[in-house]
Amino acid sequence: MAKIIYTRTDEAPLLATHSLKPIVEAFASTSGVDVETRDISLAARILAAFSDKLPEDQRVNDALAELGALTQEPDANIIKLPNISASLPQLKAAVAELQKAGYDLPDYPNEPSTDEEKDARERYDSVKGSAVNPVLREGNSDRRAPKAVKNFARKHPHTMGEWSADSKTNVATMEADDFRHNEQSVIMPAEDTLTIQLVKPNGKTQVLKESLPVLEKEIVDATVMRADALDTFLRAQVSRASAEGILFSVHLKATMMKVSDPIIFGHAVRAYFADVYKEYGDELMAAGLDGENGLKAILDGLDELDNGAEIREAFDKGLKNGPDLAMVNSDKGITNLHVPSDVIVDASMPAMIRTSGQMWNKNNETEDTLAVLPDSSYAGVYQVVIDDCRKNGAYDPTTMGSVPNVGLMAQKAEEYGSHDKTFRIESEGRVQVLNSEGEVLMEHEVSEGDIWRACQTKDIPVQDWVKLAVNRASATGTPAVFWLDPERAHDENMRKQVETYLKDHDTDGLDIRIMSPTEACQFSLDRIRKGEDTISVSGNVLRDYLTDLFPILELGTSAKMLSVVPLIAGGGLFETGAGGSAPKHVQQLQEENHLRWDSLGEFLALAESLRKLQETDNNPSTPILGDALDAATEKLLNEGKSPSRKVGEIDNRGSHFYLAMYWARELADQDKDSELAEIFGPVADALESQEEAITKELLDVQGSPVDLGGYYWPDEDKMLSVMRPSETFNKVIDDLKK
């Protein structure tokens, strides 16, 4: 039987799944397709990590590992919803909730000393950050705005703030001693095993990583960010923001870059509160209040210190005397520095650019901002966009072109700062990368506190990436630009590989270029303003940034993008958008029983998933289901049945009802499969005739608080009750499954 695997994740996507998946199961069952679920939520991943320590009735299967194995199968078909890439505060909150629910889990050991604590720390750290995507992304990314979505955005443009030529907004980034400037790179001449070691001034050697397997032609990189230079840079930006009278904001990715970026975030907090740490730093650092978990964690921890009240006053004084901070929530006083996972660069920067280059201040007003991106690897891209808007004004969604992306990400390509090859250096010395013969391939002088990292990019994913780029350029007739920086060692080695593998393809008549990220960005922006499309072909991290940047400017959100991952083994992974706004949506549901989460990305992914089944399972009816779903999605957009932000209006559940009604009608009216038409005719009639009753049932529940039984580990029955409140609608759908 053909099978689609649906991932159970977190927050708003999890809630939406409880409304949409019963519909998907019912419709798919008519074509002999089984829809199964695998739980890869943060809570489930925590429980799986400790499964052997729990009673048998509390053990959870390692669904992520199971899905990772499935990606190697040629018939894999996985719908991947956004999941939490956990920062440490999120991880600790999830653990506390699970403990309260009766799971005997240890607390996260901040400073493990015993073997048991070290074991617990290792298990928890395996769950932190971007633990899911590297496992599932066994293919490269093809991400673009579907024609129906782009047409809708042009007819119904989202708001774009006006730009002033006098805007003081800028990006601040390091000009030396950061990851970009210190990068070294090698292309492995043969399969080998590497060792990473720290050679101390006394000649003693500390092995940081051993038995690291690499393949022939694999690109291996190493680099370091120097802590002293970082501190000097950050303090200068605090002074600059004060001098220019603009907001100070820090933009990192402390979720995906789970090792490096929390450390950098801590440096930013300490730089902003330099006077506080000058006076009380020893006490704060001894108590673990180093800023890496944000200002909120510091303020919460002050109650445990004897002079906590005195230090709290010093922090209040620091906030008063320092430059105004960009705010996450002005009403609640939550600043840019409060929680590291609140301001994620790929979402926060385009949102700022879209809002006249401004962020919110403490008075709930927008204001020009100094956006601090310490590492210069991709910071220049955002400065190019800011300068372009300052010169030419805001982009026009009714006329602007599109920038789809072909992204290198297969087999953990370019996993920077997020894994076991990233280290906070404990002492002065030299970090070396050695081959199995003991030869030094790369070497950096380091000091205590520096952040050193290495990464790997295997050759087969690069070949597949080049092929995908050529295929997309050929299929669309659109220029494709590889974004590669000639001043970065990694990108220069990547350029050599790209130029080699382009020769394996027929590129006659295609416009394929290699440009630096800043040049490629300006080239794409110039075309955007003329209404022309340009394919961006980028590495993993830049892929993450670009697939938010351009969609947010073009469509108002990255959740409306079609994200297909053709797996190298032959199957398909279909991603449904970004989840950055999910926490706010959950909060509104809990307070008002209104879920404004838009499942559009899920609709688009599911249609591609259904069409893929014809290829892998030779199922002739599934592409009919997929095409009908696309038609229903376009009608849903044109009829204005997407979720509203306001309570008392259509929300996620109402949007799902209309999708089902339109989908059923499309299937009833199609003439390619008479059996499907016969099945769905009565379904469409029932939904259309009961539209008024169903919409009333869906709207009547709104306006009052709801209890989900938890945030990270909510109660299943409560979620179903909240997300399927229309008995009339439920009966039609459930009857279809019988």
N, C-alpha and C positions, 0 to 999 in steps of 0.2 A: 504493500500500500504506500502511495506517495505520502511524504511527510514534510511538514514545515515545523521547525523548532522555534518557538517564541521564547524570548528571554524575559524572565521576571526580574525587574530591577528595583528602582527606588523612587520615592517621592511622587511627584505628579505623574510621570510615565507609568508607575506601578498602579496608581489609582485609575488612570485612563485605560490600562489593560483590562481591568475588571469590568469595564463597560464595553470595550470594543472586542475583546477576544471571544466572548460568547457569540457575537455576530459573525466573526471570522470563522469560527469553528462550524457554525451552522451552514454558512454559504459554501465553505470548502468541502464539507461532508457530502454535498450533492455531486461532487466530482471525484469522490473517492479519495479525498485528501484528509489525512489526519493531522491535527494541529496539537503539538505537545509543548509543554512548558519546561524550562530549565531555570532554576533560581540562582541568579548570579548577583543578587543584591548584596550590599555591604554586610548586612547582618548574616546572611547565609554563608558568605565567604568567611566571616569570622568563625561561625560555628563549624564549618568544614575544616578550618585550620586546626581546631581543637577537638575534632570529632572523636579521636581515639581516647580523649580524656573525659568524655561525657558518657552518661548512662546510655544504654542501647536505644531507649525510646526517645532520646534527645539528639541522636546523631544525625548529621546532615551530609548527604552525598556531595562530593566535590564536583558540582555541576560544571564549573569553569574548566576543570581538567578534562571532563568528558566532552565538552564542546570543542576544546582545543584539539582533541584527537579526531573529532568529527570533521574538522576543517581539512583534514588530510584525505577525506573520502570524496570521490568524484561526484557523488549525489548529495552532498551537504547542502542544506537550504535553511539558513538561519536568519531570523528577524532579530536584529540587535537594537534594543531600546537604550536610551541614555541611562547610565548608572553613575552612582557617586564615586568619584575619584577622591578617596578620603584623605583629607588633611588630618593631622593628629587630633585636633579638637573634635572633629567629626567621628573619628575612630573611637575616641574615649567616650563620647556621648552614646554611640551605638553599643559599646560594651556595657555601659551603665544600664541601658535599657534592657539588654539581654539578661544581665544579672538580676534586675528587678523582676523579670519574667520567669525567673527560676533556673537559669542556666548558671552552673558553677564555673564561671570563667575567672581567671586571675585579672587583677588590675594591670593596666599597661605599666611595665616597669621603666621609669624614666632613666634610672641608673642601675641596671642589673648588676648584681654582684655574685649571686649563686648560680649554679648550673641551671636550676629550675627557672630562675628569672631570665637568664640568657635565652633559654629555650622559648619562653613565652614571648620575649621581645622579638625573636626571630620569626615566630609564627605571626605575630601582629604586623610586623614590618612587611611581611609578604602580601598583606592585604591592603596596605596603604597605597595612596597615589594611583597611578594608572596601571593597576594590576590586571585589568580585564582586557583592554584593547590589544596589548602586545600578544596575548594568547590567541585571540580570535582573528586578528588581522593577518591571516596567512595569504594575503593577496594585496595588491595595490589599489588605490582609491580612485574611483571615477565619480566625481561629485559635481552636480550641475543643477541649474534651475529648470524644471520641466517647462515646456512651452506654455501649458495652461496656467501655471503659476506666474510666469513672466508676463503673459498677456493680462492676467488679472491685476498684477501690480501696476501695469501701465494704465489700466482703466480706473483703478482705485488706488492711487498712490498713497503711501504712508507719509507721515509728516517728516519734513527735513528742516532743521533749524537754519536760519540765515547766517551767513558768515560775514564778518567784517574784515576789511583790509587792515584794520588796526588791531586785530586779535593778538593777544600776547601769549596765546597757547603755543607751547612747543614741547618737543621731546628732549629729555636730557639723557645722555648715555655716555659711557666711559670711552675715552680716546686711547687708552693703553691699559695693559695689565688685566684685561678681562678675558673671557673665554675665546672670543674671536681673535684677538691680537696674539694670544699665546699658543694658538693651535698648531699641532704637528700631525702629520698623517703619513701612513704608508699603505701601499698596495702589496698584499702578501704574495710572494713569488710561488709559494707552495703551501700545502696543508701543514699546520704546525700547532704547537701548544705554547702559549705565552705565559709569562709571569710578570706581575706588577709588584715592585718592591720600593721601599723607602730606605735609602742609604743615609744614615745619620752622620753628623760630623766626626763622631768617634770611630767611624768605620763599621759600626754594627748595622745589620740589615734587618728590616722588618718586612715580611712578606704581606702585602695587602691583598693580593689575589693570585692564586696559582692554578695550574692546570686549566688554563683558559683556551678552549679549542678554537681554531680559526681555519678557514678554508682557503684554497687557492683563489687569488684575485679578490679576496675580501679586503675592503677598505677598513683600516683600524686607525682611530684618531685618539689623541690625548691632548689635554689642555689644562690650564689652571687659571683661576681667578684669585688675585692676590688680595688678602683681607685688608692690609693696610691701605692699599690703593682704593679699595672699595669704600672704606670708612672715610677717607679724604674726599672722595667723589661725593658721597652721600651728604656729608656735612656741608659741602659747597652748594649742593642743590637746595638744602634747607635755607641757607642764607640767600640764595638766588631768588627763591620763591618769596621770601620776606621782602627783599629789595624791590622786586617787581610788583609786589602787591597782588599776587595771584595764588590760587590754591596749590597745595603740595599734594601729590598723589604718587603712589608706587604701584607699578603694574608688573606682576610676576605670574608664575603658574605653579603655585605651591602645592597644587593637587597632582598634576602629572609629573612635574619635576620634584618628586617627593623627597629627594635627598638634598639637592642643591638649593632650591628656591626658599624653603623654610629658613635655611641658614641666612640667605641673603635678606629675607624679610626681617629676621632678627637684627641684622646690622642696620637696616633702615629704621626700625623702631628705636634702637639705641642712638642712632645719629640724630633723630628728631628730638629725643629727650637726652641730648648729650650732657646737659648740666645735671640732670637727675642721676645719670649713671656715673658722672664724675664724682658726685658726692656719696651716692649709695650703691654704686656698682658692685662692690664686693658682697654686700648682703643680698642684693637682688640675684646676682649670678649664683651665689651659693645655694639660694633657694630655688634655682631653676627658672627664675623669672627673667629670661634673657631676651624675650620679645619674639622668639621663633614661633610661638603659638599665638602671638598677637597681644595687643594692649589689653584686651578683655581678660585674657588669662593672667596677665600681670596684676590687674586691679583686683581680680578675684582672689589671687594668691596673697595679697597684702594683709588680709585678715589673719594670716598665720604668722606674721612677723610682729615682734614686740613693738617696733616703732612703725608699724604699718600705716597708722593714721598720719604720721608725720611725712612719710614717703608719699602717701596719696596726695597730700597738699602740694608736694613738689611736682607731681605729675600734673595736677590741676594748673599749677603755675606755668609748667612747660607748655601746656595746651594754650594758655592765655597769651604767653609771650612769643610763641612760635608762629610761623605762617599758618593761616587757616588751612585746615585739612579738607580734602574732598570727602564727602559723606556718602556712606552706603544707605543710611536711613537717618535723615535730619531730625525727624520727630523723636526718634529714640536715642539720638546722640551717638550713633554708631559710625565711627570714622573709617577712613580708608585703612587705618592701621590696626583696627580692632581685631579682625579675624583674617588670617592669611588666605583662607579659601573664599572670602567674600568678593575679592577683586581679582578676577582672572583675566590676564592680559588680552587673550584672543577675543573675549566678549566685551571687556571694559573699554578698550581703545576705540573700536568702531562705534560703540554707543556714544562715547564722548565726541567723536568726529561728527556723528549724525546730529548731535545736540549743539550745533554751532561751535564745536570745539570746546565745549564747556562741561563741567561737572557740577554736582549740587554742593552748595555750601551749608553751613550750620543754620542759616536762615531759610532753608528750603528754596533757595534761588540758585540759578545757574551762574557760573563765573569762569573766567579764563583760568587755565590750569597748566602747571608744569608737570608733565607726565614723565615720571622717572622710570626708565627701563635700563638698569645698570649694564647688562651685557649688550654689546653693540651689534650682535650677529644679525638681528632683524629689526632693530629699533629704527634704522634709517627708512624702512618702508613706510612706517607711520608718519615720519617727518615729511616724506614726499607727499603723502595725501594731505596733510595739514597745510603745507605750502601751496599745493594745488588749489585747495579750497579757499585759502586766504587770497590767492590771486584771482581765481575764476568764480568763486562763489560755490554754493552747495550744488550737489548733483541733482538732476531732475529724474525721479523714478519713472516718469511717463515717457522719457525718450532715451534714457541711458542704456548702454550696452551691458553685456554680461561677461563675467570672468569665471568660467567653470574651471575645475582643477583636476589634474591628474597627479596624484600624490604617492610618493614612495613611502611605504610603511610596512611592507611584508617582512615577515621573519625578524621583527623587532629592529628594523632598519632605523638608524639614527636615534636610538633611545638615549637621549642626552639627560644627564642629571637625575635619573629616576630609578637607578638600579644599583646592583652590587659592584659596579665599577666606578662609583662616585664616592669620594672620601673627603672628610674634613681632616686636614693634616694635623697630626698631634705634635710634631716637633720639626725643627729645622732640618734640612737635608736636600737630597735629590730623589725625585720619584723617577724610576726607570721602568720602561717596558722592554722585556728581554724575550728573545726567541728561545727555542729549545737548545740551541748551541751556546746560550749565554751571551749572545751579541745584543748590545743595546740598540733598540730600534728607535726609541724616543726617550727624551729625558728633559726634566724641568727642575730648576732650582726652586725650592719651596720653603716657606716659613710656617710657623705654628699658626693655625687658624685658616690657612689658605684652603680653597676648595678645588680639588683636582678631580678630573673625570676622564673617562675613556668611553668610546663607543665603537660599535661594529656595524658594518653594512655589507651584507653578503652579496655575492655577484649575481646569483639567479634572480633575486628581486630587482636588481638594477636592470637586467636584461628585460624582465617582464614590464617594468616601468617604462622603458623606452618603447617597447612594442605597443603598450597601451596608449602612449602619447601619439605615436604615429597613426594608430587606428582611429583615435578620436579626431585628429587633424584631417585624416582622409575622409571620415564619415561626415564631417561637418563643413569642410572647406574653410576652416577657421585657422588663423595663425596659432602656432603652439610655441610658447617661449619657456625654455628651461631657465629657472631662476638660480644661477650659480655665481657665487662671489669669487672673482679671481684673486682677491686678497686673503681668502681663507684656504688653508692647506687642504681641508677635506673637500671643499668644492672644486678645487683645482684637480684633485685626483678623480673626483666624480666627472668632471668635464672630459677627462681623457677616456673614461669608460663610455660616456654617452656618445662621444664622437666615433668611438670604435663600433658601438652597437647600432648606431644609426645606419652604418654601411650595410647591415644585414637586412635592411628594409627598402622597399621601393618608395622613395620620397620625392620622385619627380612630380613637379607641380605643386608640392606642398610648401608652405611657408613655415619653416622650423628654425628657430633662433636660439642662441645661448646668450643671455644677458645677465649682468649683475642684478641683484634684487632691487636696488634703487632705480636702475635704468629700466628694468622690466616693469616695475610699478608705474613709472611715468609713462612708458609706452602704452600700457594697458589703460591708464587714466585718460590719455589723449584719445584713445579709441572709444572709450566709454562715453565721453562727451559728444562723440560723433554718432553714437548709437551702434557702435560696432563691438563685436565679441572678440575675446582673446582667451585662448586656453593657457592657464598658468600650469606649468609642469614643475613641481617643487618637491623638496625633501620633506621628511616627516613633520618636524616641528613647524616649519613654514607652511606646510599643508594645513596644519591645525589652525594657524593664524589666518591664512587667506580664506579658508572656507567659512570663517565667521566675518572677516572684514568686508568682502565684497557682497555676500548675501545680505548682511545687515544694511548696507548702503542701498542695494538694489531692491530688496524685498521687505526690509524692515525687521527681518529675523533670519537666522540661519536654520530654523526649524522647518522651513518650507523647501529645503533643498532635497533633491534626490541623491542618495548616497549609495552607490553600488560598489561592492568589493568583489571583483571576479577572482575567486580563490585559485591559486596556482595549480592546485590538484584537480580543478575542474568544477567544483561546486560554487555556491554563491553565498555571500554575506551581505545582508541588506540593512543598512543603518538608517535610523529614523530621525536624525537631527540632534541638536545640542540640548542639554538639560540645565543650562546655567540659571534659568529663571525658575526652575522647579520649586525651590523652597518657598518662594513668595506665593506661588500658586497653592501649595499645600496649606499655608497659613490662612489664605482667604477661604479655602474650603472649610477648614476647621472653625473659622469664625462665622461664616455666612452660608455654608453648604452651596457654594458656587465655585466650580472648577473652570478656570479660564484657559487651561492648558489646551493647546491646539494640536490635534493628532494628525495634521496634514502630512507631515513627513512619514508617518506610519502608513497612511493610505498609499502614498507614492511607492514606498518600499514594498508593501504587500503586493501591489500590482506587478512589479518587476519579479518578485518572488514566485508568483503564480505563473508568469510567463516562462520562468526558468524551468519549471517542472515539466514543460513540454520537451525541453532539451534533455533533461536528466532521466525522466520517467516515461517519456513518450506518451504523455497524457494530453490528448487533443482538446479536452474541454477546459483545461486550466488557463490557457491564454485567452479564452473567451471570457472567463471570470475576470482576468486581469484587465482586459480592454474595457469591459463593462465598468469595472471599478474606476478606471481612469476617467471614463465619461461621466460617471457619477460624481467623482471628485471635482471635475470642472464645473458641473452644474451646481454643486454645493457652494463653490466659490462665487459663481455668478449670481446665485440666489441669495447670497449674504447669510449663509447658515453656518459660518464659522463662529467659534465661541466669542462672546462679548466679555469685556472686562467687568461689567456691572452686574451686581446681584439683581435678580428679577428678570433677567434677559437670558437668551439662549447661552448655554455653557457647553462644556465638553460632551456631556451626556446627550444634550439635545442635538449637537452636531453629529453624533454617532447615529442617532435615530434617522436624521435626514439622509445621511450617507446610505444607511440600510435601505431606506425607502427608494432613493434614486437608483441604487445599485440593483435592487430587485426589479425595478421597472425597466432598466436597461437590459437585463437578462431576459425579462419576459418579452420584450419587443424585438430582440435580435433574432435573426433567421439562420444562424450558422449551426445551432444545436437545438433541435426541436424538443428534446427531452428536458433540457434546462429551461427552455421557454415555458414548457408545460408546468414544471415545478414552481417557477417563480411568478407565474401569472397570478395565482391566488395569494401569494405572499405580498406582491405589490398592491393588489386590490385591498387586502386587509390593512396594510399600513396606511394607504392613502385614505381609506374610508374612516380610519380611526385616528387620523392625524391630530384632530383637535383634542380628543380625549388624552392621547399620549403626551402631547406637548403640555397640556394642563397638569398632568401628573408629574411631569419633569420639572415644571416651574413651581408648583405648589410646595415642594419640599425646601425651596430656597429661603434664605433669610434667617435661619436659626443655626446655632453652633452644632457641630457634629463631633462625635467621639469615634476615632479610628482605632482606639486601643493601643496606640503607639505610633512612633514616627519612623524609626528604623526597622521595627519588627511589629507592624500593625496586625490587628486581628482580622483573619480572613473573612469570617462571617460579617463582621462590621463593615469591612470594605465593600463586600458584595451588596450589602443592604443599602449603603450610601450610593454606590455607583450604578445600581440597577433598581431605581425607585418606581419605575412604571410597570405595574403588573400586566397591563394591557400589551405593552411592547414586548415584555419578557415572554409572554405566552406565545406570541407569533414566532419569535426567534426559537424558543425552546421546542415548539412543535415541529419546526423545520428540521431540527436535529434528530427527531424520532424516526 
